[in-house]
Amino acid sequence: MDIYSTWKGAGEKHKNIVVGLGNFDGIHVGHQRLIAGLVGEAEKIGGTPAVFTFYPHPLEVLVGKAPPRLLSQQAKQETFRQMGVKALLQVPFTLEFASRTPEAFIEKVLVRDLKIRSVFVGYNYTFGQGGRGNPETLIEGGRRYGFNVYIIPPVTVDGVPVSSTLIRGLLADGEVYEARKYLGYYPFVEGDVVPGDSRGRSLGFPTANLNLEEGLTVPANGVYAVKAQVDGDHYLGVANIGIKPTFQGFGAVPNLEVHLLDFHSDLYGKKLKVFFTRRIREEKRFSSPGELVEQIRMDISRVRAALTD
């Protein structure tokens, strides 16, 4: 997959572009339907399946704050690649770009520079100055300039419309198993293992502390059953998100630490991918390290039962 920070010139390098427009936060099942559609259309015409999106999020530029992301940039790119996207236009969002009218975006970006054959958008997609452009605007542009427009209707799971906002709300409540239905995969984070305070090792349960990308959505504080990937291998594990209330000296910023079951090697410096599958319990304060150790043993038993049933 080719990744570009500009749309200019892409129409010369890639022929018969079929492009998806949107933010694609989380690449949830609704996004997956859109991307599968454009990849299929590109295959039919011998074209290039492409995605046009912005980084940073437009709201960061327009109002100074955007919702936390469901996927890191690296994970987002890898997911697009796995789904068959061949050209990713990851364009910096600026106030200058925001001032373009919908008509100018269609004429100068989609038609003149990208030379698109087709465009795929969600039913609620908006674009252009003040968000005035919508799917109907694209349909009108398609009639004028000769490209096809495919609008993906609302995608529902068990009658509930799928959205990134819904998924962020579920994760904020620790409902990772429920979130999986709408994401199409278990929510996950990945990062480098960094040195911690070795508290877990002293208790007999060594943990890997992850250095997470800023601005990511992380499930609510608590203890989770997880599946972790390291060096291509997979392990069951117990993860804690929180502030370690049993011990003094830790601030209010949550951190993530993972104890891998049946793993006995050094993890420092390695990259760990952690999939959250069930929330086992809330984080709580214990009266002594011994009480915490006993609780960890029970957590591990619950995790083995949850992930091997």
PAMI-993117 format. One record per residue (C-alpha): x, y, z; residue in three letters. Coordinates in steps of 0.1 Angstrom, whole numbers, plus 5000, padded with zeros to 4 digits. Layout:
! PAMI-993117
XYZALA ...
END
This chain:
! PAMI-993117
500050005000MET 501350344990ASP 500850625016ILE 500750985006TYR 500551315026SER 499051494996THR 496551404969TRP 498451594942LYS 500051364917GLY 498251054929ALA 495951054899GLY 499051024876GLU 500550734896LYS 497350534901HIS 494750474873LYS 491050454877ASN 490950544913ILE 487950434934VAL 488150634966VAL 486550625000GLY 486150945018LEU 485850975056GLY 487650975090ASN 487350595095PHE 487950615132ASP 488350255144GLY 487550105110ILE 484449955125HIS 482049725107VAL 480350015089GLY 483650135076HIS 484549775067GLN 481449755045ARG 482450075027LEU 486049965021ILE 485049615010ALA 482649784985GLY 485350014970LEU 487949734969VAL 485449514950GLY 484549804926GLU 488249874919ALA 488849504911GLU 485949504886LYS 487349794866ILE 491049724870GLY 491350034891GLY 493050144923THR 491250114957PRO 492050424977ALA 491150605009VAL 491250985014PHE 491351085050THR 492751355072PHE 495451365099TYR 495151535124PRO 491351505129HIS 489651815115PRO 488151895149LEU 491651935163GLU 492252225139VAL 488752375139LEU 487852365176VAL 491152255192GLY 489951915204LYS 488951585188ALA 487551265203PRO 490251015214PRO 491150775185ARG 490050415185LEU 493150305165LEU 496750435164SER 497850575131GLN 500050275125GLN 497250025133ALA 494950225111LYS 497350205082GLN 497949835087GLU 494149765088THR 493649955055PHE 496449755039ARG 495049415051GLN 491649515036MET 493149565002GLY 493549945000VAL 496350024976LYS 496650404980ALA 496150585013LEU 495950965011LEU 496551085046GLN 496251455041VAL 497151715068PRO 494051915076PHE 494452295076THR 492252595078LEU 493152665042GLU 491852325032PHE 488752375054ALA 487952695034SER 487452495002ARG 483852484990THR 482352144984PRO 482252224946GLU 485952314946ALA 486851994964PHE 484951784938ILE 486251974908GLU 489852034918LYS 490751744942VAL 488551454931LEU 488251524894VAL 491251724882ARG 493951574905ASP 492751234915LEU 490851164883LYS 488450934902ILE 486250674886ARG 484050624917SER 483650754952VAL 482250574983PHE 480950755013VAL 478750695043GLY 475150815044TYR 476051095068ASN 479251215053TYR 479851595051THR 482651785035PHE 483752125023GLY 483452475038GLN 481152465069GLY 480352095062GLY 477952205034ARG 478751915011GLY 476951585016ASN 476251264996PRO 473651454974GLU 476351714965THR 478651424954LEU 475851274933ILE 475351604916GLU 479051634910GLY 479151274896GLY 476451374871ARG 478451674860ARG 481851514858TYR 481151154851GLY 482050954882PHE 479950714901ASN 478850764937VAL 478050484961TYR 476450574994ILE 476650325023ILE 473450325043PRO 473450295081PRO 475049955092VAL 473349805123THR 474249525146VAL 471249375165ASP 469249675154GLY 471749935168VAL 473350175143PRO 477150135144VAL 479250445151SER 482550545165SER 480850745192THR 478850435203LEU 482050235205ILE 483950495225ARG 481050505250GLY 481150125254LEU 484950135260LEU 484550415285ALA 482250185305ASP 484649885301GLY 482249695278GLU 484949555256VAL 483149235247TYR 480149445236GLU 482349685217ALA 483749395197ARG 480249345180LYS 480549695164TYR 484249695158LEU 484349355141GLY 487449275163TYR 488449285199TYR 489549635209PRO 493249655212PHE 496249875219VAL 499849825210GLU 503049975222GLY 506649925234ASP 507249755267VAL 509050005290VAL 510549965325PRO 508049995354GLY 508449985392ASP 508949605392SER 506149585418ARG 504449295400GLY 507649095399ARG 508149145436SER 504649005441LEU 505348705419GLY 503448825389PHE 505749015366PRO 504049265343THR 504849445311ALA 504149825312ASN 503149965278LEU 504050305264ASN 500850405246LEU 500350655219GLU 498850985232GLU 495251045223GLY 494050685221LEU 490850555235THR 491650315264VAL 489050105282PRO 487850205316ALA 490050145346ASN 489849785357GLY 491149435353VAL 490749265319TYR 491148925303ALA 493348975273VAL 495048805245LYS 498548945237ALA 500748915207GLN 504548935210VAL 507048825183ASP 504248665164GLY 503148435193ASP 499948475213HIS 499448445250TYR 496548465275LEU 497048745300GLY 495648965327VAL 495749345321ALA 495249625346ASN 494349975336ILE 494450225364GLY 496450415390ILE 497550125414LYS 495550245444PRO 496949985468THR 500350155467PHE 501350515474GLN 503150755451GLY 501150705419PHE 499350985403GLY 495851005387ALA 497050925351VAL 496050565343PRO 498650325330ASN 498449975314LEU 500349675327GLU 499949315314VAL 500848985330HIS 501248715304LEU 500248365315LEU 502848095309ASP 505348335296PHE 508848345311HIS 511048555289SER 512148925290ASP 509749165274LEU 511649495278TYR 511949675245GLY 509549445226LYS 506349555210LYS 503149415226LEU 499649405210LYS 496949355236VAL 493349255228PHE 490849325255PHE 488249045256THR 486449065289ARG 486349295319ARG 486949085350ILE 486449345377ARG 486849705387GLU 490149835400GLU 490149855438LYS 492349925468ARG 493549635490PHE 494449645526SER 497749465521SER 500049325493PRO 499048975505GLY 495349045498GLU 496249185464LEU 498248865456VAL 495248655465GLU 493048865443GLN 495448835414ILE 495348455417ARG 491648465415MET 491748705385ASP 494048455367ILE 491648175373SER 488848375359ARG 490848475329VAL 491748115321ARG 488148015324ALA 486948315303ALA 489448265275LEU 489447885272THR 485747815275ASP 
END
